[in-house]
Amino acid sequence: MIRSILTAAALFASASTLAADTLKMAVTTSFHNSGLSEILLPEIQKDIGLEVQLIVVGTGQAIRLGEAGDVDAILVHSRKAEEAFLEGGFGTHRREIMYNDFVLVGPSDDPAKIAGVETAKEALTAIAVNEAPFASRGDDSGTHKMELALWNTAGIDDTKRGTSWYNEAGAGMGATLNTAAGLNAYVLTDRASWLNFGNKQSLTLLFSGDPVLFNQYAFLPVNPEMHPHVKHDLAMNLENWLTSARAAELINSYTINGETLFTFNAEQMLKAAE
């Protein structure tokens, strides 16, 4: 009798697991490469019973998935593209979650001498003048959008980025870092991906700290009025968790070699809005 009860309980628990709520969220490769998702997702499922299925792509592709209604929410890092997403009616709102920064990584001998400059503009100008090898994401991601904006600020458009030294990987952050390591080239990356990257070879972090390199991540639920099939209620449950004290604790305490990868700032945004 007791064995039958335990068997029934096990079957019920198994059925409950199978029936767990699921949500599809498109996220950036930089967020996924950081390793933070491996910390957050199990806790989300434990705390609110939500299984979050990640579609890992660049920001541009994540936004297109949201526009098509192929996901329930997106977590991306390109403010201009996010605002266009909202203006098009594809998202209900934008909620800031956390931030880190972009950094310039390159050969340890630093042939363009960017380690001694004061701004990202000067750093990219030096790379271009010296025609030092540079690896670009080339994939319409948030990092790629930032890189192009920085080149434009430096007055170096695509006609001035020579194919002899400028290399487009057309890939995610991890693959582009591997390309840079293989070519011994400079590359723009988010700090979290760099810290979690294992194949550094002779690459080292050479430039950071310019305020223009600020890297904000935001959560945008897909608009159910545009796509009635999306799971908006679950997206809101996820947003509530992502902006909670528990999420703040996990995000702020996530470190590699003692260095913090992200800073939670959803609470600060709420206070500013009050």
LUMMARNU-894249 format. One line per 5 residues: their letters; for each residue x, y, z of C-alpha. Coordinates in Angstrom, 1 decimal, decimal comma. Each point is the difference from the previous one (the first is absolute). Layout:
N
a> X:Y:Z | ...
END
This chain:
274
mirsi> 0,0:0,0:0,0 | 2,8:2,4:1,0 | 1,9:-0,9:-3,1 | -3,1:0,8:-2,1 | -0,4:3,4:1,6
ltaaa> 3,7:0,8:-0,6 | -0,2:-1,1:-3,6 | -3,1:2,1:-0,5 | 1,8:3,0:1,6 | 3,0:-0,5:-2,2
lfasa> -2,2:-0,2:-3,1 | -1,8:3,2:1,1 | 3,3:1,8:0,5 | 1,2:-1,1:-3,4 | -3,2:1,1:-1,7
stlaa> 0,2:3,4:1,8 | 3,6:0,4:-1,3 | -1,2:-0,8:-3,5 | -2,8:2,5:0,3 | 2,3:2,8:1,3
dtlkm> -0,6:3,4:-1,7 | 2,5:0,7:-2,8 | 1,0:3,3:-1,5 | 2,2:0,7:-3,1 | 2,4:2,9:0,3
avtts> 2,5:1,2:-2,6 | 3,2:1,1:1,7 | 3,3:1,3:-1,2 | 3,0:-2,2:-0,5 | 2,0:2,3:2,3
fhnsg> -2,5:-0,7:2,9 | 0,1:-3,7:-0,6 | 3,8:-0,1:-0,4 | 0,4:1,7:3,3 | -1,3:-3,1:1,8
lseil> -2,6:2,0:2,0 | -2,9:-1,8:-1,6 | 1,2:-3,3:1,6 | -0,3:1,7:3,4 | -3,4:1,7:-0,6
lpeiq> -2,1:-2,5:-1,8 | 0,0:-2,8:2,6 | -0,9:2,6:2,7 | -2,8:1,4:-2,2 | -1,5:-3,5:-0,4
kdigl> 0,4:-0,7:3,7 | -1,5:3,3:1,2 | -2,9:0,5:-2,4 | -0,3:-3,3:-1,8 | 0,9:1,4:-3,4
evqli> 2,2:-1,7:-2,5 | 1,7:2,6:-2,1 | 1,1:-1,3:-3,4 | 2,7:2,2:-1,5 | 0,5:0,7:-3,6
vvgtg> 3,6:1,3:-0,2 | 0,6:2,5:-2,8 | 1,2:3,5:-0,6 | -2,1:3,0:1,0 | -1,1:0,6:-3,6
qairl> -1,2:-3,5:-0,4 | -1,6:0,0:3,4 | -2,0:3,0:-0,9 | -1,1:-1,6:-3,3 | -1,2:-3,0:1,9
geagd> -2,0:2,2:2,3 | -1,5:1,9:-2,9 | -1,1:-3,3:-1,5 | -1,5:-1,2:3,2 | 2,3:-3,0:0,1
vdail> 1,0:0,7:3,6 | -1,9:1,3:3,1 | 2,7:2,6:1,0 | 3,5:1,2:-0,8 | 3,0:0,9:2,1
vhsrk> 2,3:2,2:-2,1 | 2,5:2,9:0,2 | -0,5:2,6:-2,7 | -2,1:3,0:1,2 | -0,7:1,4:-3,5
aeeaf> -1,2:-3,3:-1,4 | -2,1:-0,6:3,1 | -1,7:3,3:-0,3 | -0,8:-0,7:-3,7 | -1,4:-3,4:1,1
leggf> -2,4:1,8:2,4 | -0,9:2,7:-2,5 | -1,0:-2,7:-2,5 | -2,4:-1,4:2,5 | 1,8:-3,3:0,4
gthrr> 0,7:0,4:3,7 | -2,0:1,2:3,0 | 2,8:1,8:1,8 | 3,7:0,0:0,8 | 1,3:-0,9:3,4
eimyn> 3,7:0,4:0,9 | 1,5:-2,9:1,9 | 3,8:0,3:0,3 | 3,0:1,4:-1,6 | 3,7:-0,5:-0,6
dfvlv> 2,4:1,6:-2,5 | 1,7:-0,6:-3,3 | 3,7:-0,3:-0,2 | 2,7:-0,2:-2,7 | 2,1:-3,1:0,1
gpsdd> 3,1:-0,5:-2,2 | 3,5:-1,4:-0,3 | 2,1:0,2:3,1 | 2,7:1,9:-2,0 | -2,7:2,6:-0,9
pakia> 1,4:1,0:-3,5 | -2,5:3,0:-0,2 | 0,9:1,2:3,5 | -3,6:0,4:1,1 | 0,7:-0,8:3,7
gveta> 1,3:3,6:0,5 | -2,9:1,9:-1,6 | -2,9:1,7:1,9 | -3,0:-0,7:-2,2 | -1,5:-2,8:-2,1
kealt> 0,1:2,4:-3,0 | 3,7:0,4:0,3 | 0,5:-3,8:0,4 | -1,9:-0,8:-3,1 | 1,7:2,7:-2,0
aiavn> 3,4:-1,4:1,1 | -1,1:-3,5:-1,2 | -1,1:1,3:-3,3 | 3,1:2,2:-0,6 | 2,3:-2,9:0,8
eapfa> -2,2:-2,4:-2,0 | 0,2:-2,4:2,9 | -2,0:-3,2:-0,3 | -3,5:0,4:1,4 | -2,8:-2,6:0,4
srgdd> -3,5:1,2:-0,3 | -3,2:-1,9:1,0 | -1,5:1,1:-3,4 | -3,4:-1,5:1,0 | -2,3:2,9:0,8
sgthk> 0,3:-0,8:3,7 | -0,1:2,6:2,8 | 3,8:-0,2:0,2 | 0,3:0,4:-3,8 | -2,3:3,0:0,1
melal> 2,1:1,6:2,8 | 3,2:-0,7:-2,0 | -1,4:1,7:-3,1 | -1,1:3,0:2,0 | 3,5:0,3:1,4
wntag> 1,6:-0,2:-3,4 | -2,4:2,7:-1,3 | 0,8:2,2:2,9 | 3,7:-0,3:-0,9 | -0,8:1,0:-3,6
iddtk> 0,9:-3,5:-1,3 | -2,8:-1,3:-2,2 | -0,1:-3,3:-1,8 | 1,9:1,4:-3,0 | 2,9:0,7:2,3
rgtsw> 0,0:-3,4:1,7 | 2,3:-1,9:-2,3 | -0,5:-3,7:-0,6 | 3,7:-0,6:0,6 | -0,4:0,7:3,7
yneag> -3,8:0,1:0,8 | -1,5:-3,5:0,3 | -3,7:-0,7:0,4 | -0,7:-3,3:1,8 | -3,8:0,1:-0,6
agmga> -0,3:-1,9:3,3 | -0,7:0,2:3,7 | 2,2:1,5:2,6 | 1,8:-3,3:0,9 | 0,7:-0,8:-3,6
tlnta> 1,2:3,5:-0,7 | 2,4:-0,1:3,0 | 1,4:-3,3:-1,4 | 0,5:1,7:-3,3 | 1,8:2,9:1,7
aglna> 2,2:-2,5:1,9 | 0,8:-1,8:-3,2 | 0,9:3,2:-1,9 | 1,6:1,7:3,0 | -2,4:2,8:-0,6
yvltd> -1,8:2,8:1,8 | -3,7:-0,5:0,8 | -2,8:1,7:1,8 | -1,7:-2,2:2,6 | -2,2:0,3:3,0
raswl> 2,0:-0,5:3,2 | -2,0:-3,0:1,2 | 0,7:-2,0:-3,2 | 3,7:0,9:0,2 | 0,3:-1,1:3,6
nfgnk> -1,8:-3,3:-0,7 | 2,0:-0,7:-3,2 | 2,5:-2,8:0,3 | 2,1:0,2:-3,2 | 1,7:3,4:0,7
qsltl> 3,4:-1,1:-1,4 | 2,0:3,3:-0,3 | -3,0:2,3:0,2 | -0,4:2,4:2,9 | -2,3:2,7:1,1
lfsgd> 1,5:3,3:-1,2 | -2,6:2,7:0,2 | -3,1:0,7:2,1 | -1,6:2,7:2,1 | -1,4:2,4:-2,6
pvlfn> -3,6:0,8:0,9 | -1,1:-0,7:-3,6 | 0,8:-3,6:0,6 | -2,9:-0,4:2,5 | -2,0:-3,1:-0,8
qyafl> -3,6:-0,2:1,3 | -2,1:-3,2:-0,2 | -3,8:0,4:-0,2 | -3,0:-2,4:0,0 | -2,8:0,6:-2,5
pvnpe> -3,2:-2,2:0,0 | -1,5:-0,6:-3,4 | -3,3:1,9:-0,5 | -3,0:-2,4:0,2 | -2,1:2,4:-2,0
mhphv> 2,3:-0,5:-2,9 | 0,5:-3,8:0,7 | -2,9:-1,4:2,1 | 1,6:-3,4:0,4 | 3,0:1,3:2,0
khdla> 0,1:-0,8:3,7 | -0,2:3,6:1,4 | -1,0:-1,0:3,5 | 3,0:-2,3:0,3 | 2,3:2,8:-1,4
mnlen> -1,3:2,3:2,7 | 0,7:-2,7:2,6 | 3,5:-0,3:-1,3 | 0,4:3,8:0,0 | -1,1:0,2:3,7
wltsa> 2,6:-2,6:0,8 | 2,8:1,6:-2,0 | -0,6:3,3:1,9 | -0,3:-1,6:3,4 | 2,4:0,0:2,9
raael> 0,9:-3,6:-0,7 | 1,0:0,8:-3,6 | 2,1:3,0:1,3 | 1,8:-2,3:2,4 | 0,8:-2,6:-2,6
insyt> 1,1:2,5:-2,7 | 2,1:2,2:2,3 | 1,7:-3,0:1,6 | 0,9:-1,7:-3,3 | 3,8:0,3:-0,4
inget> 2,9:-1,6:-1,9 | 3,4:0,2:1,6 | -1,4:2,4:2,5 | -1,2:2,5:-2,6 | -3,7:0,9:-0,3
lftfn> -1,5:-0,6:-3,4 | -3,3:1,9:0,3 | -1,6:2,6:2,2 | -3,7:-0,2:0,7 | -1,8:3,4:-0,5
aeqml> -3,7:-0,7:-0,3 | -0,6:1,3:3,5 | 1,7:3,3:-0,7 | -2,1:0,4:-3,1 | -3,2:-0,5:2,0
kaae> 1,1:2,6:2,6 | 0,8:2,5:-2,7 | -3,5:-0,5:-1,4 | -1,8:0,6:3,3
END
